[in-house]
């Protein structure tokens, strides 16, 4: 797959210009995902120091060749140092009175090290400084996200026939994971969820040795990674000769809830409104207590990122956001249903990136 190049230069420039707004002189970026977003560097050990004068990437000898190659390929102007993290960090923030640290990625122990190492009068915990730039995806990012979604669609089509009485959750999950990698993805987007029968009432069930039996509800939740960008999709199935009345109703009402949420999507819509649209359908059906999580989340370089779509969300959807819409209903002892799609918010609505059909049921006859 060939994709348009990512615009790293605009990202770093935007961050440099935002430091005054945040109230800091310098920012030490420690999140590996944020460093990748800003510079293209994909190594596992690095700090990126950003101030009004530019950026400095601090890594170690393991990345002596990789770091310069990836940064040069990204086109950003970033100096690179590959040794003595402590002294380099100290020199890089010298003169900065207020140094920002990413609160979500710095542990207490790491904070104490920074206090010891850095010659500054004030360390400021900051939240979402880089992540807010990541929320709105540009064309090149959407191309990668759509490829990851399309790949997952294809994998589901490949493995659906495996859902027969006798297969285990672990075997089904392994087939999905193999399909993701064999079709060219870098990896699965997260730990694949496959849950049969009563296990499907657990929203984040881990695959077990439980075998599929007649009349089981099935939940499969998975995604793929393409050039760092992820997809997320859930499909629910019923396996049996004739679907029971309750199981059929449960599947349909959750699908109605998802459609209600999807119909709300557009630029300028409060995220909480989308959650409410899904939740209202399930509440009216008597399933308010069975919907135990938020309606969705942003998807990008991380599988969960801003914006959140929940009852407590205070943000507004914007064109270019890529989010999930995934209402569910979980009934202990019976099973659960969740429908989830990754979608791109547009000026007047949305465009689905995951497009796998939502089948009525799977026959148990083999």
N, C-alpha and C positions, 0 to 999 in steps of 0.2 A: 504494500500500500504506500502510495506517495501522497504527502500532505503539504499544504502551503506552509511556509516557514512561520514560526512563532515570533511575535514582535517583543523581544526582551527589552529593547532599548526604551521603549515607551513606558514599560513597567518600572524600571529603575529610576527614570527621570521623574515619574509621578510620585514615587515614594520620597525621593530627595526633596521635592517641593512641598511635601506634606508635613515635614518634621516640625516646622514652626506651629502649625495648626495643632499638633499633638502636644506641643510644649516641651520638646526635647531638642538637644543639640546634636545628638548622635544616637543611632539605634544599632544594637547588637542583635542580629537575626540569628537565632539558634535552631529554629524549626527547619529540618531538612527539606520539607515540602516547600516552604517559603523560599529557601535558598535556591531550590530548583526552579521555582517560578520566576525568580528575579534574574538568575544568571545562566540557567541551563545545566548547572553542575549537579550530578546525580549521586555523588559519593555519600557515604554514611557518616562522615565526621568532618564538620566544618563550622566556622562562624563567619558571618558576613557583617562587616562594620560599614554602616552607611551614614554619611553626613552630607552637608551641602556641597562639599568639595569632590564627592565621588564615593567609591566603594572599594573595600579591601576584603578579599576572600582569604581566610586563614584555614589551611588544612594541614595534612601531614604527608610524610614521604610515600605512603601507599598510593597517593593520587598525584604524584609528581608529573606524570604524563597526561593522565585523564583530565585533571582540572584545567590546564591551559588549552587543551584541545576542545573541550566542551564550551569553555567561556569564549574562546575565539570564534567557534561556530555560532554562538548566540549573537555575536556582534556587539556585545556590551563592553563598555570601557571599565574594566575591573582589574585592579592590581591583585596579584596572587602571591601569598607567602606560604611556604610549606614546612615550617618548623617553629619550635619554641612558642607555643600558643600564649603562654602567660606574658612574656615580655612584649610580644607583638600586639596583643590586646591592650596592654598598658600604654604602649606608644601610640596606638591608633586612636585612643580617646583622650589623649593628653590635651588639656585645655578646655575640654567639654565639661561644663558645670552640671548638666542634666543628661544622663545617659539612660536611654530606654532599654529595658529587657523584656522579651516576650513572655508575658506572665504564664501563658498556657504551655510553654515548652521548657521553662527553667524550673528545676526542682529546688527544694530548700537548700540542699547541699551545694548545688551549683550556684545559687545566689550567694551563699557564704563565700565561695571561692571568688566570685566576681568582686565582692566587697573587699576581699584581701588583695586581689590583683590590681584593681583599677584605681588610678589616682584621680578620683572625682568626688565631689562633695555630695552628690545625690544620684542614687540609682532609682529609676522610675519604672514601676511595672506598667506595661502597656498591653492593651488587648485589641486584637483585630486590626492593627495598623496595616499589615500587608494583606490580611485576609479580605479586607473590604475591596481591594483592587481585584482580588481573585473572583469576586462574586459574579461580575458581568463578564461573560465569555465572548471573545471575539470570534471571527469567522474561522480562523485556523484552529482554535480550541474546539469549536463546535464540530468541525470535521472529524477530529479525533474522538470526541465523545460519541458522535453518531456511528463511527466505525466500531467502537467498543459495543454499542448497543446492537448494531446489526449482527456482529459476531455472536453475541449472546442469543439473539433470535435464532440464528442458524443452529447453534448447539442444541437449543431446546427442541427444534424440529428433528434433529438427529437422534435424540435420546428418548423422545416421548414413547416410542414403541417398547421401551424397556420396562415401562410401568405395568408390570403384570404380577399377578399373585405369586408370591414366593421370593421376589427380589427384596433385598434389604435396603434400608435407608443408606447405609454406608456404601453399598454397591452402586446405588443410583447417584450418590454424591460423587463417587470416584469417576463414574462415566461422564458426568457433567464436567468435572475438573479436567479429565483427559481431553474431552472435546474442546474446551476452552484453549488449552495449550496446543493441541494438534491443528487448530485452525489459525494459529499464528499469533495469539495474544501473548503479551509478556507474562501474564499471570492471571489468576482469578482476582477479582476486585476485592474480595473479602472471603471469609470462610463460608463455603456453600452450605445453605440450609436445605435439608430434605427431611420432611416429617410426615409420618403416616399415622392415620387414625387418631387416637387420643393424644399422641405426641404433637399433632398439628395445632393443638390448643396452646402450645408454648410458642410465643412469637419468635424467639431466637433459639429454637430447638437445635441441638447438635445431633448430627446423624448417628444412629446407633445400629446395633445388629437386628433391630426389630424388622420382621418380614411383613410385606404387604399382604393384606387379607381382603377378602370380598367385602365390599361396602365401605372401604376406607376413604375418608377424605385425605387429600395429599396436598402439601404445600412445598413448592420448590422456589427458593429465593437465591439468586446468584447474579454474578456480573463478570465482566472481563476488563482487562487493562490493555489499552493501545497507546503506545508512546506516552505512558504516564497517566493518561486520562481514563476514567472508569465509567462503567454502566451499572445499573441496578434494576432488577426486574423480579417480580414474583408472579407466579401462576399457580392457580389452585385447580385440583382435579378431583374427580370422583371415580373410583374404580369399582365397577360392578355391572351386572346385566341390566339393572333397572334402578335408577337413583331414587332414594327414599324422599318422601315429601319434605321432611325437615331439612335434609342436606341440600336439596334443590332450592328451597326457600332461602337458606342461609347464603348459598353461593350467589343467588340473584340479588338479595338485598345488599350484600357487600359490593357487588358490581354496580348497583344503583347508586350507592354512596360514592363510589369512585367517580362515576360519571357526573354526579352532582358537583364534586370538587373540581373535576377537569373543566366543566362548563363555566366555572368562575374565573379561570386563569386568564390574565391579560396584564399588560403593563399598567401599573398604578393601583392594582388591587391589593388591599391589605392581606398579608399572609394569613392572619387569623380568620379572615372571611372564608378562605378555602377550607380551613379546618372545620369551621362551623357548618359549612355546607355538607361535608361528609358526615359530621357528627349528628346533625339534625336528622338525616335519613335513618341512621342506626338507632337514635333515641326514639324516634317515632315507631320503629319496629320492635322496641323493647330491648334493644341491645346496647344501651348506653354503657352499662358496666362491662360489656364484653369487648369494647374498643379501648384498649389499655395503653396506647402509645400515641404519639403525635402523627399527623397526617403525612408529613414529608420532610425533606431536607435537601439542601443543595448537594450537587455532585460535581466533581472535577478531578483535581489531582488527589484529593482525599475522597473517600466514599461518603463521609459525613462532613459537610461544611456549610457555611452560611449561604443562603438564608434558611432559617428553620420555618416550617409550616406547622404551627401548633396553636392551641387555644391561648397560650401566653405570648405568642410571637407579637412583637410590636413593629416589625418591619413591613415594607411594601415591596411587592414584586415589581421587577423592572425587566424590560426587554433585554434579552441576553442572559438572564438567569437560567440555569439548568437545574431542575428540581425533580424530586419524586412526588407522586401522589399515591399513597398506599394505605387506605383504610383497611381495617381488619376486624374480625369478630372471632373471639376465642371462647369456646364452651367446654369447660373441663368435663372429661368423660365421654365427650362426643367428638370433638375435633375443632379445627379452626379453618378459616378462609381468609386469605389476603390477596388483593389484586394490587399490583404495583407497576407503574410505568415511569421511565425517565423521560422528561419532556423539556422542550425549550420554550421559554416565555417569549412571545412576540408582541408587537404593538397592539394587536387586536385579538389576541387569544394565545394559542400555543401550537407547537408542532411536536408530535410524539416522536421520540427517538427509538424507543423500544416498540416493536410492532407485532410481536408474536400473538397469534390468535388466542382468544379466551374460550377454549373448547368447553362443550357442555359436560361431557364425561368420557371415560375410556372404558370400552367393553372389557370384561374379564375373560371373555372367551378366547382361547388360544388353541 
